Amino acid sequence: MSGFHSTLLLGGRPIDPVALREAIDAGSCRELQPGDYGTLQFADDGGERRTLMVEAAGAYGFSLAFDIYSQQQPMANSMWYSQGREQAEGWLESDAGATVPASSLVSGEEALRAIAEFLNCPVVAPASLAWTDSNNLEWPEDF
């Protein structure tokens, strides 16, 4: 059965994807806040999954990753990071302990806009952000 699954925490509380979409549409949720993080995942009946991962990085902003997983076409599997601060180099540790590219950081408003797009069309990366293939990043040796 296709549908959404969420581990996204807003204000330290889990939020259902339907409730989040309603809050965004109603204007009661306008941007993410420091400490908000988690994943939204869409699975279809054919075994494909699309996941939008959100990592808070303190006052720096949010790193987003869009993951494509296919059981039937493993060569199609890929992960893409948001492009935010192009001039930023290196890596940061997110609030949850994940290593994220400093260049992937976007504002809470930009992150929420991308989440809204993902909830409306989960099969493609949100168009409001530019994306970089994770294979094109120079990962730290200790990753």
Secondary structure, 3 states (H helix, E strand, C coil): CCEEEECCEECCEECCHHHHHHHHHHCCCCCCCCCCEEEEEEECCCCEEEEEEEEECHHHCEEEEEEEEECCCHHHCEEEEEECCCCCCCEEECCCCCEEEHHHEECHHHHHHHHHHHHHCCCCCCCCCEEEEHHHCCCCCCC
